[in-house]
Amino acid sequence: MITLSVPDMSCGHCKASVEAALAPHASKIEVDLPARKVHVDGPDLDRMLEALADIGFPASKDA
């Protein structure tokens, strides 16, 4: 699992948008809305980050 920080994700609508953008690229998605983190399992981190940026939610890999 990879943890992504998505600082602009702040509500249920944001969460749904993030999940929809990641769905084609990740086999598992767990969103921690209060922490603004997404735990994903997928083969292509760059593609997942690009998908989030495309919908206005720039993200970064958590260290």
N, CA, C and O atoms as a Tripos MOL2 file, in Angstrom:
@<TRIPOS>MOLECULE
protein
  252   251    63     0     0
PROTEIN
NO_CHARGES

@<TRIPOS>ATOM
      1 N           0.8520   -1.1920    0.0000 N.3       1 MET1
      2 CA          0.0000    0.0000    0.0000 C.3       1 MET1
      3 C           0.8900    1.2450    0.0000 C.2       1 MET1
      4 O           1.9240    1.2980    0.6650 O.2       1 MET1
      5 N           0.4600    2.2190   -0.7510 N.am      2 ILE2
      6 CA          1.1270    3.5160   -0.8260 C.3       2 ILE2
      7 C           0.2110    4.5260   -0.1560 C.2       2 ILE2
      8 O          -1.0050    4.4780   -0.3420 O.2       2 ILE2
      9 N           0.7720    5.4310    0.6140 N.am      3 THR3
     10 CA         -0.0230    6.4840    1.2330 C.3       3 THR3
     11 C           0.2300    7.7920    0.4910 C.2       3 THR3
     12 O           1.3700    8.2190    0.3090 O.2       3 THR3
     13 N          -0.8640    8.4080    0.0730 N.am      4 LEU4
     14 CA         -0.7980    9.6900   -0.6130 C.3       4 LEU4
     15 C          -1.3810   10.7710    0.2810 C.2       4 LEU4
     16 O          -2.3910   10.5630    0.9530 O.2       4 LEU4
     17 N          -0.7480   11.8990    0.2800 N.am      5 SER5
     18 CA         -1.2720   13.0690    0.9750 C.3       5 SER5
     19 C          -2.0230   13.9090   -0.0500 C.2       5 SER5
     20 O          -1.4720   14.2930   -1.0820 O.2       5 SER5
     21 N          -3.3000   14.1890    0.2530 N.am      6 VAL6
     22 CA         -4.1500   14.9660   -0.6550 C.3       6 VAL6
     23 C          -4.6950   16.1460    0.1520 C.2       6 VAL6
     24 O          -5.8230   16.0870    0.6410 O.2       6 VAL6
     25 N          -3.9070   17.2190    0.2970 N.am      7 PRO7
     26 CA         -4.2660   18.2940    1.2210 C.3       7 PRO7
     27 C          -5.5520   19.0500    0.8860 C.2       7 PRO7
     28 O          -6.1680   19.6350    1.7770 O.2       7 PRO7
     29 N          -5.9680   19.0480   -0.3840 N.am      8 ASP8
     30 CA         -7.1790   19.7880   -0.7570 C.3       8 ASP8
     31 C          -8.4600   18.9670   -0.6180 C.2       8 ASP8
     32 O          -9.5440   19.4880   -0.8830 O.2       8 ASP8
     33 N          -8.3690   17.7280   -0.2200 N.am      9 MET9
     34 CA         -9.5430   16.8610   -0.0440 C.3       9 MET9
     35 C         -10.1560   17.1570    1.3260 C.2       9 MET9
     36 O          -9.5660   16.8400    2.3590 O.2       9 MET9
     37 N         -11.3320   17.7590    1.3240 N.am     10 SER10
     38 CA        -11.8780   18.2280    2.6020 C.3      10 SER10
     39 C         -13.3250   17.8290    2.8860 C.2      10 SER10
     40 O         -13.8330   18.1120    3.9710 O.2      10 SER10
     41 N         -14.0000   17.1770    1.9380 N.am     11 CYS11
     42 CA        -15.4070   16.8530    2.1700 C.3      11 CYS11
     43 C         -15.7610   15.5380    1.4840 C.2      11 CYS11
     44 O         -14.9360   14.9490    0.7850 O.2      11 CYS11
     45 N         -16.9780   15.0920    1.6890 N.am     12 GLY12
     46 CA        -17.4320   13.8470    1.0920 C.3      12 GLY12
     47 C         -17.4200   13.8720   -0.4250 C.2      12 GLY12
     48 O         -17.1150   12.8630   -1.0600 O.2      12 GLY12
     49 N         -17.7470   15.0160   -1.0130 N.am     13 HIS13
     50 CA        -17.7190   15.1390   -2.4740 C.3      13 HIS13
     51 C         -16.2860   15.0100   -2.9740 C.2      13 HIS13
     52 O         -16.0340   14.3440   -3.9780 O.2      13 HIS13
     53 N         -15.3530   15.6420   -2.2780 N.am     14 CYS14
     54 CA        -13.9300   15.5270   -2.6330 C.3      14 CYS14
     55 C         -13.4950   14.0690   -2.5630 C.2      14 CYS14
     56 O         -12.8160   13.5760   -3.4640 O.2      14 CYS14
     57 N         -13.8820   13.3850   -1.5030 N.am     15 LYS15
     58 CA        -13.5340   11.9760   -1.3050 C.3      15 LYS15
     59 C         -14.0440   11.1370   -2.4710 C.2      15 LYS15
     60 O         -13.3150   10.3010   -3.0040 O.2      15 LYS15
     61 N         -15.2790   11.3560   -2.8620 N.am     16 ALA16
     62 CA        -15.8610   10.6000   -3.9730 C.3      16 ALA16
     63 C         -15.1260   10.8750   -5.2790 C.2      16 ALA16
     64 O         -14.9030    9.9610   -6.0730 O.2      16 ALA16
     65 N         -14.7520   12.1180   -5.5020 N.am     17 SER17
     66 CA        -14.0220   12.4800   -6.7170 C.3      17 SER17
     67 C         -12.6490   11.8120   -6.7460 C.2      17 SER17
     68 O         -12.2200   11.3110   -7.7850 O.2      17 SER17
     69 N         -11.9720   11.8070   -5.6190 N.am     18 VAL18
     70 CA        -10.6530   11.1850   -5.5120 C.3      18 VAL18
     71 C         -10.7690    9.6760   -5.7500 C.2      18 VAL18
     72 O          -9.9690    9.0990   -6.4850 O.2      18 VAL18
     73 N         -11.7510    9.0480   -5.1350 N.am     19 GLU19
     74 CA        -11.9450    7.6060   -5.3220 C.3      19 GLU19
     75 C         -12.2270    7.2810   -6.7870 C.2      19 GLU19
     76 O         -11.6900    6.3110   -7.3220 O.2      19 GLU19
     77 N         -13.0620    8.0840   -7.4340 N.am     20 ALA20
     78 CA        -13.4060    7.8420   -8.8370 C.3      20 ALA20
     79 C         -12.1800    8.0060   -9.7430 C.2      20 ALA20
     80 O         -11.9980    7.2440  -10.6920 O.2      20 ALA20
     81 N         -11.3500    8.9960   -9.4440 N.am     21 ALA21
     82 CA        -10.1530    9.2190  -10.2660 C.3      21 ALA21
     83 C          -9.1410    8.0950  -10.1020 C.2      21 ALA21
     84 O          -8.4500    7.7320  -11.0550 O.2      21 ALA21
     85 N          -9.0520    7.5420   -8.8900 N.am     22 LEU22
     86 CA         -8.0710    6.4920   -8.6280 C.3      22 LEU22
     87 C          -8.5620    5.0970   -9.0230 C.2      22 LEU22
     88 O          -7.7470    4.2050   -9.2540 O.2      22 LEU22
     89 N          -9.8550    4.8990   -9.1020 N.am     23 ALA23
     90 CA        -10.4280    3.5720   -9.3340 C.3      23 ALA23
     91 C          -9.8240    2.8290  -10.5410 C.2      23 ALA23
     92 O          -9.5640    1.6300  -10.4360 O.2      23 ALA23
     93 N          -9.5950    3.4960  -11.6740 N.am     24 PRO24
     94 CA         -9.0240    2.7540  -12.8090 C.3      24 PRO24
     95 C          -7.5520    2.3460  -12.6040 C.2      24 PRO24
     96 O          -7.0320    1.5150  -13.3480 O.2      24 PRO24
     97 N          -6.8990    2.9190  -11.6170 N.am     25 HIS25
     98 CA         -5.4610    2.7250  -11.4450 C.3      25 HIS25
     99 C          -5.0860    1.9640  -10.1790 C.2      25 HIS25
    100 O          -3.9190    1.6150   -9.9970 O.2      25 HIS25
    101 N          -6.0390    1.7040   -9.3120 N.am     26 ALA26
    102 CA         -5.7310    1.0840   -8.0220 C.3      26 ALA26
    103 C          -6.6760   -0.0830   -7.7600 C.2      26 ALA26
    104 O          -7.8680   -0.0160   -8.0620 O.2      26 ALA26
    105 N          -6.1270   -1.1430   -7.1990 N.am     27 SER27
    106 CA         -6.9570   -2.2940   -6.8690 C.3      27 SER27
    107 C          -7.6080   -2.1420   -5.4990 C.2      27 SER27
    108 O          -8.6030   -2.8040   -5.2020 O.2      27 SER27
    109 N          -7.0460   -1.2700   -4.6690 N.am     28 LYS28
    110 CA         -7.6140   -1.0260   -3.3390 C.3      28 LYS28
    111 C          -7.4240    0.4480   -3.0020 C.2      28 LYS28
    112 O          -6.3480    1.0080   -3.2130 O.2      28 LYS28
    113 N          -8.4770    1.0710   -2.4760 N.am     29 ILE29
    114 CA         -8.4380    2.4870   -2.1000 C.3      29 ILE29
    115 C          -9.0770    2.6300   -0.7290 C.2      29 ILE29
    116 O         -10.2170    2.2160   -0.5220 O.2      29 ILE29
    117 N          -8.3460    3.2120    0.2000 N.am     30 GLU30
    118 CA         -8.8770    3.5150    1.5290 C.3      30 GLU30
    119 C          -8.6320    4.9970    1.7990 C.2      30 GLU30
    120 O          -7.4870    5.4510    1.7870 O.2      30 GLU30
    121 N          -9.6910    5.7420    2.0390 N.am     31 VAL31
    122 CA         -9.5760    7.1840    2.2520 C.3      31 VAL31
    123 C          -9.7170    7.5050    3.7350 C.2      31 VAL31
    124 O         -10.6540    7.0540    4.3920 O.2      31 VAL31
    125 N          -8.7840    8.2830    4.2480 N.am     32 ASP32
    126 CA         -8.8340    8.8170    5.6120 C.3      32 ASP32
    127 C          -9.0760   10.3130    5.4650 C.2      32 ASP32
    128 O          -8.1360   11.1080    5.4310 O.2      32 ASP32
    129 N         -10.3520   10.6840    5.3790 N.am     33 LEU33
    130 CA        -10.7140   12.0700    5.0990 C.3      33 LEU33
    131 C         -10.1990   13.0480    6.1600 C.2      33 LEU33
    132 O          -9.6360   14.0780    5.7880 O.2      33 LEU33
    133 N         -10.3610   12.7800    7.4590 N.am     34 PRO34
    134 CA         -9.8600   13.7460    8.4470 C.3      34 PRO34
    135 C          -8.3510   14.0110    8.3230 C.2      34 PRO34
    136 O          -7.8880   15.1300    8.5450 O.2      34 PRO34
    137 N          -7.6030   12.9750    7.9700 N.am     35 ALA35
    138 CA         -6.1470   13.1350    7.8320 C.3      35 ALA35
    139 C          -5.7540   13.6040    6.4330 C.2      35 ALA35
    140 O          -4.6010   13.9600    6.1910 O.2      35 ALA35
    141 N          -6.7310   13.6020    5.5060 N.am     36 ARG36
    142 CA         -6.4970   13.9590    4.1090 C.3      36 ARG36
    143 C          -5.4370   13.0590    3.4740 C.2      36 ARG36
    144 O          -4.5250   13.5150    2.7850 O.2      36 ARG36
    145 N          -5.5990   11.7730    3.7340 N.am     37 LYS37
    146 CA         -4.6860   10.7430    3.2220 C.3      37 LYS37
    147 C          -5.4860    9.6960    2.4570 C.2      37 LYS37
    148 O          -6.6490    9.4320    2.7610 O.2      37 LYS37
    149 N          -4.8390    9.1120    1.4640 N.am     38 VAL38
    150 CA         -5.4250    8.0150    0.7090 C.3      38 VAL38
    151 C          -4.4040    6.8860    0.6700 C.2      38 VAL38
    152 O          -3.2510    7.0900    0.2900 O.2      38 VAL38
    153 N          -4.8380    5.7040    1.0650 N.am     39 HIS39
    154 CA         -3.9860    4.5130    1.0140 C.3      39 HIS39
    155 C          -4.4330    3.7300   -0.2160 C.2      39 HIS39
    156 O          -5.5890    3.3210   -0.3220 O.2      39 HIS39
    157 N          -3.4960    3.5280   -1.1460 N.am     40 VAL40
    158 CA         -3.8380    2.8760   -2.4100 C.3      40 VAL40
    159 C          -2.8930    1.7190   -2.6850 C.2      40 VAL40
    160 O          -1.7380    1.7110   -2.2590 O.2      40 VAL40
    161 N          -3.4150    0.7550   -3.4010 N.am     41 ASP41
    162 CA         -2.6150   -0.3610   -3.8690 C.3      41 ASP41
    163 C          -2.7540   -0.3790   -5.3820 C.2      41 ASP41
    164 O          -3.8130   -0.7090   -5.9150 O.2      41 ASP41
    165 N          -1.6820   -0.0240   -6.0640 N.am     42 GLY42
    166 CA         -1.7030    0.0160   -7.5150 C.3      42 GLY42
    167 C          -0.2940    0.0190   -8.0680 C.2      42 GLY42
    168 O           0.6530    0.3590   -7.3590 O.2      42 GLY42
    169 N          -0.1470   -0.3590   -9.3370 N.am     43 PRO43
    170 CA          1.1700   -0.5400   -9.9060 C.3      43 PRO43
    171 C           1.8760    0.7340  -10.3750 C.2      43 PRO43
    172 O           3.0950    0.7290  -10.5510 O.2      43 PRO43
    173 N           1.1360    1.8150  -10.5800 N.am     44 ASP44
    174 CA          1.7470    2.9790  -11.2230 C.3      44 ASP44
    175 C           1.4770    4.2590  -10.4360 C.2      44 ASP44
    176 O           0.4620    4.9240  -10.6420 O.2      44 ASP44
    177 N           2.3870    4.5920   -9.5420 N.am     45 LEU45
    178 CA          2.2410    5.7860   -8.6980 C.3      45 LEU45
    179 C           2.1070    7.0490   -9.5400 C.2      45 LEU45
    180 O           1.2550    7.8910   -9.2550 O.2      45 LEU45
    181 N           2.9300    7.1920  -10.5680 N.am     46 ASP46
    182 CA          2.8870    8.4010  -11.3950 C.3      46 ASP46
    183 C           1.5190    8.5860  -12.0410 C.2      46 ASP46
    184 O           1.0100    9.7040  -12.1180 O.2      46 ASP46
    185 N           0.9350    7.5040  -12.4990 N.am     47 ARG47
    186 CA         -0.3850    7.5880  -13.1410 C.3      47 ARG47
    187 C          -1.4560    7.9910  -12.1250 C.2      47 ARG47
    188 O          -2.3670    8.7530  -12.4490 O.2      47 ARG47
    189 N          -1.3460    7.4780  -10.8970 N.am     48 MET48
    190 CA         -2.3110    7.8450   -9.8600 C.3      48 MET48
    191 C          -2.1770    9.3240   -9.4940 C.2      48 MET48
    192 O          -3.1800   10.0180   -9.3310 O.2      48 MET48
    193 N          -0.9460    9.8020   -9.3670 N.am     49 LEU49
    194 CA         -0.7260   11.2180   -9.0440 C.3      49 LEU49
    195 C          -1.2330   12.1060  -10.1760 C.2      49 LEU49
    196 O          -1.8130   13.1640   -9.9310 O.2      49 LEU49
    197 N          -1.0160   11.6770  -11.4020 N.am     50 GLU50
    198 CA         -1.4970   12.4420  -12.5630 C.3      50 GLU50
    199 C          -3.0240   12.4920  -12.5990 C.2      50 GLU50
    200 O          -3.6100   13.5330  -12.8970 O.2      50 GLU50
    201 N          -3.6630   11.3620  -12.2960 N.am     51 ALA51
    202 CA         -5.1340   11.3130  -12.2940 C.3      51 ALA51
    203 C          -5.7000   12.2810  -11.2620 C.2      51 ALA51
    204 O          -6.7030   12.9470  -11.5200 O.2      51 ALA51
    205 N          -5.0670   12.3650  -10.0990 N.am     52 LEU52
    206 CA         -5.5360   13.2930   -9.0670 C.3      52 LEU52
    207 C          -5.2870   14.7430   -9.4680 C.2      52 LEU52
    208 O          -6.1480   15.5990   -9.2620 O.2      52 LEU52
    209 N          -4.1320   15.0210  -10.0310 N.am     53 ALA53
    210 CA         -3.8350   16.3870  -10.4800 C.3      53 ALA53
    211 C          -4.8100   16.8310  -11.5510 C.2      53 ALA53
    212 O          -5.2210   17.9910  -11.5810 O.2      53 ALA53
    213 N          -5.1840   15.9070  -12.4370 N.am     54 ASP54
    214 CA         -6.1170   16.2300  -13.5260 C.3      54 ASP54
    215 C          -7.4800   16.6850  -13.0250 C.2      54 ASP54
    216 O          -8.1660   17.4430  -13.7100 O.2      54 ASP54
    217 N          -7.8830   16.2330  -11.8380 N.am     55 ILE55
    218 CA         -9.1880   16.6410  -11.3100 C.3      55 ILE55
    219 C          -9.0640   17.7370  -10.2580 C.2      55 ILE55
    220 O         -10.0390   18.0650   -9.5830 O.2      55 ILE55
    221 N          -7.8660   18.3050  -10.1180 N.am     56 GLY56
    222 CA         -7.6840   19.4340   -9.2190 C.3      56 GLY56
    223 C          -7.3080   19.0760   -7.7860 C.2      56 GLY56
    224 O          -7.4590   19.8920   -6.8760 O.2      56 GLY56
    225 N          -6.8190   17.8590   -7.5910 N.am     57 PHE57
    226 CA         -6.3800   17.4300   -6.2630 C.3      57 PHE57
    227 C          -4.9190   16.9860   -6.3120 C.2      57 PHE57
    228 O          -4.6280   15.7900   -6.2760 O.2      57 PHE57
    229 N          -4.0020   17.9510   -6.3940 N.am     58 PRO58
    230 CA         -2.5980   17.5580   -6.4080 C.3      58 PRO58
    231 C          -2.2600   16.7910   -5.1400 C.2      58 PRO58
    232 O          -2.6820   17.1470   -4.0390 O.2      58 PRO58
    233 N          -1.4850   15.7260   -5.3270 N.am     59 ALA59
    234 CA         -1.1440   14.8500   -4.2020 C.3      59 ALA59
    235 C           0.3360   14.5520   -4.2350 C.2      59 ALA59
    236 O           1.0180   14.7840   -5.2340 O.2      59 ALA59
    237 N           0.8160   14.0360   -3.1250 N.am     60 SER60
    238 CA          2.2110   13.6010   -3.0640 C.3      60 SER60
    239 C           2.2690   12.3180   -2.2460 C.2      60 SER60
    240 O           1.3970   12.0340   -1.4250 O.2      60 SER60
    241 N           3.3150   11.5640   -2.4980 N.am     61 LYS61
    242 CA          3.5260   10.3350   -1.7410 C.3      61 LYS61
    243 C           3.9840   10.7180   -0.3470 C.2      61 LYS61
    244 O           4.8810   11.5440   -0.1790 O.2      61 LYS61
    245 N           3.3610   10.1100    0.6470 N.am     62 ASP62
    246 CA          3.7650   10.3300    2.0300 C.3      62 ASP62
    247 C           5.0600    9.5740    2.2920 C.2      62 ASP62
    248 O           5.2490    8.4530    1.8200 O.2      62 ASP62
    249 N           5.9300   10.1940    3.0360 N.am     63 ALA63
    250 CA          7.2290    9.5440    3.3480 C.3      63 ALA63
    251 C           7.0470    8.4320    4.3460 C.2      63 ALA63
    252 O           8.0180    7.7770    4.7250 O.2      63 ALA63
@<TRIPOS>BOND
     1     1     2 1
     2     2     3 1
     3     3     4 2
     4     3     5 am
     5     5     6 1
     6     6     7 1
     7     7     8 2
     8     7     9 am
     9     9    10 1
    10    10    11 1
    11    11    12 2
    12    11    13 am
    13    13    14 1
    14    14    15 1
    15    15    16 2
    16    15    17 am
    17    17    18 1
    18    18    19 1
    19    19    20 2
    20    19    21 am
    21    21    22 1
    22    22    23 1
    23    23    24 2
    24    23    25 am
    25    25    26 1
    26    26    27 1
    27    27    28 2
    28    27    29 am
    29    29    30 1
    30    30    31 1
    31    31    32 2
    32    31    33 am
    33    33    34 1
    34    34    35 1
    35    35    36 2
    36    35    37 am
    37    37    38 1
    38    38    39 1
    39    39    40 2
    40    39    41 am
    41    41    42 1
    42    42    43 1
    43    43    44 2
    44    43    45 am
    45    45    46 1
    46    46    47 1
    47    47    48 2
    48    47    49 am
    49    49    50 1
    50    50    51 1
    51    51    52 2
    52    51    53 am
    53    53    54 1
    54    54    55 1
    55    55    56 2
    56    55    57 am
    57    57    58 1
    58    58    59 1
    59    59    60 2
    60    59    61 am
    61    61    62 1
    62    62    63 1
    63    63    64 2
    64    63    65 am
    65    65    66 1
    66    66    67 1
    67    67    68 2
    68    67    69 am
    69    69    70 1
    70    70    71 1
    71    71    72 2
    72    71    73 am
    73    73    74 1
    74    74    75 1
    75    75    76 2
    76    75    77 am
    77    77    78 1
    78    78    79 1
    79    79    80 2
    80    79    81 am
    81    81    82 1
    82    82    83 1
    83    83    84 2
    84    83    85 am
    85    85    86 1
    86    86    87 1
    87    87    88 2
    88    87    89 am
    89    89    90 1
    90    90    91 1
    91    91    92 2
    92    91    93 am
    93    93    94 1
    94    94    95 1
    95    95    96 2
    96    95    97 am
    97    97    98 1
    98    98    99 1
    99    99   100 2
   100    99   101 am
   101   101   102 1
   102   102   103 1
   103   103   104 2
   104   103   105 am
   105   105   106 1
   106   106   107 1
   107   107   108 2
   108   107   109 am
   109   109   110 1
   110   110   111 1
   111   111   112 2
   112   111   113 am
   113   113   114 1
   114   114   115 1
   115   115   116 2
   116   115   117 am
   117   117   118 1
   118   118   119 1
   119   119   120 2
   120   119   121 am
   121   121   122 1
   122   122   123 1
   123   123   124 2
   124   123   125 am
   125   125   126 1
   126   126   127 1
   127   127   128 2
   128   127   129 am
   129   129   130 1
   130   130   131 1
   131   131   132 2
   132   131   133 am
   133   133   134 1
   134   134   135 1
   135   135   136 2
   136   135   137 am
   137   137   138 1
   138   138   139 1
   139   139   140 2
   140   139   141 am
   141   141   142 1
   142   142   143 1
   143   143   144 2
   144   143   145 am
   145   145   146 1
   146   146   147 1
   147   147   148 2
   148   147   149 am
   149   149   150 1
   150   150   151 1
   151   151   152 2
   152   151   153 am
   153   153   154 1
   154   154   155 1
   155   155   156 2
   156   155   157 am
   157   157   158 1
   158   158   159 1
   159   159   160 2
   160   159   161 am
   161   161   162 1
   162   162   163 1
   163   163   164 2
   164   163   165 am
   165   165   166 1
   166   166   167 1
   167   167   168 2
   168   167   169 am
   169   169   170 1
   170   170   171 1
   171   171   172 2
   172   171   173 am
   173   173   174 1
   174   174   175 1
   175   175   176 2
   176   175   177 am
   177   177   178 1
   178   178   179 1
   179   179   180 2
   180   179   181 am
   181   181   182 1
   182   182   183 1
   183   183   184 2
   184   183   185 am
   185   185   186 1
   186   186   187 1
   187   187   188 2
   188   187   189 am
   189   189   190 1
   190   190   191 1
   191   191   192 2
   192   191   193 am
   193   193   194 1
   194   194   195 1
   195   195   196 2
   196   195   197 am
   197   197   198 1
   198   198   199 1
   199   199   200 2
   200   199   201 am
   201   201   202 1
   202   202   203 1
   203   203   204 2
   204   203   205 am
   205   205   206 1
   206   206   207 1
   207   207   208 2
   208   207   209 am
   209   209   210 1
   210   210   211 1
   211   211   212 2
   212   211   213 am
   213   213   214 1
   214   214   215 1
   215   215   216 2
   216   215   217 am
   217   217   218 1
   218   218   219 1
   219   219   220 2
   220   219   221 am
   221   221   222 1
   222   222   223 1
   223   223   224 2
   224   223   225 am
   225   225   226 1
   226   226   227 1
   227   227   228 2
   228   227   229 am
   229   229   230 1
   230   230   231 1
   231   231   232 2
   232   231   233 am
   233   233   234 1
   234   234   235 1
   235   235   236 2
   236   235   237 am
   237   237   238 1
   238   238   239 1
   239   239   240 2
   240   239   241 am
   241   241   242 1
   242   242   243 1
   243   243   244 2
   244   243   245 am
   245   245   246 1
   246   246   247 1
   247   247   248 2
   248   247   249 am
   249   249   250 1
   250   250   251 1
   251   251   252 2
@<TRIPOS>SUBSTRUCTURE
     1 MET1         2 RESIDUE 1 A MET
     2 ILE2         6 RESIDUE 1 A ILE
     3 THR3        10 RESIDUE 1 A THR
     4 LEU4        14 RESIDUE 1 A LEU
     5 SER5        18 RESIDUE 1 A SER
     6 VAL6        22 RESIDUE 1 A VAL
     7 PRO7        26 RESIDUE 1 A PRO
     8 ASP8        30 RESIDUE 1 A ASP
     9 MET9        34 RESIDUE 1 A MET
    10 SER10       38 RESIDUE 1 A SER
    11 CYS11       42 RESIDUE 1 A CYS
    12 GLY12       46 RESIDUE 1 A GLY
    13 HIS13       50 RESIDUE 1 A HIS
    14 CYS14       54 RESIDUE 1 A CYS
    15 LYS15       58 RESIDUE 1 A LYS
    16 ALA16       62 RESIDUE 1 A ALA
    17 SER17       66 RESIDUE 1 A SER
    18 VAL18       70 RESIDUE 1 A VAL
    19 GLU19       74 RESIDUE 1 A GLU
    20 ALA20       78 RESIDUE 1 A ALA
    21 ALA21       82 RESIDUE 1 A ALA
    22 LEU22       86 RESIDUE 1 A LEU
    23 ALA23       90 RESIDUE 1 A ALA
    24 PRO24       94 RESIDUE 1 A PRO
    25 HIS25       98 RESIDUE 1 A HIS
    26 ALA26      102 RESIDUE 1 A ALA
    27 SER27      106 RESIDUE 1 A SER
    28 LYS28      110 RESIDUE 1 A LYS
    29 ILE29      114 RESIDUE 1 A ILE
    30 GLU30      118 RESIDUE 1 A GLU
    31 VAL31      122 RESIDUE 1 A VAL
    32 ASP32      126 RESIDUE 1 A ASP
    33 LEU33      130 RESIDUE 1 A LEU
    34 PRO34      134 RESIDUE 1 A PRO
    35 ALA35      138 RESIDUE 1 A ALA
    36 ARG36      142 RESIDUE 1 A ARG
    37 LYS37      146 RESIDUE 1 A LYS
    38 VAL38      150 RESIDUE 1 A VAL
    39 HIS39      154 RESIDUE 1 A HIS
    40 VAL40      158 RESIDUE 1 A VAL
    41 ASP41      162 RESIDUE 1 A ASP
    42 GLY42      166 RESIDUE 1 A GLY
    43 PRO43      170 RESIDUE 1 A PRO
    44 ASP44      174 RESIDUE 1 A ASP
    45 LEU45      178 RESIDUE 1 A LEU
    46 ASP46      182 RESIDUE 1 A ASP
    47 ARG47      186 RESIDUE 1 A ARG
    48 MET48      190 RESIDUE 1 A MET
    49 LEU49      194 RESIDUE 1 A LEU
    50 GLU50      198 RESIDUE 1 A GLU
    51 ALA51      202 RESIDUE 1 A ALA
    52 LEU52      206 RESIDUE 1 A LEU
    53 ALA53      210 RESIDUE 1 A ALA
    54 ASP54      214 RESIDUE 1 A ASP
    55 ILE55      218 RESIDUE 1 A ILE
    56 GLY56      222 RESIDUE 1 A GLY
    57 PHE57      226 RESIDUE 1 A PHE
    58 PRO58      230 RESIDUE 1 A PRO
    59 ALA59      234 RESIDUE 1 A ALA
    60 SER60      238 RESIDUE 1 A SER
    61 LYS61      242 RESIDUE 1 A LYS
    62 ASP62      246 RESIDUE 1 A ASP
    63 ALA63      250 RESIDUE 1 A ALA
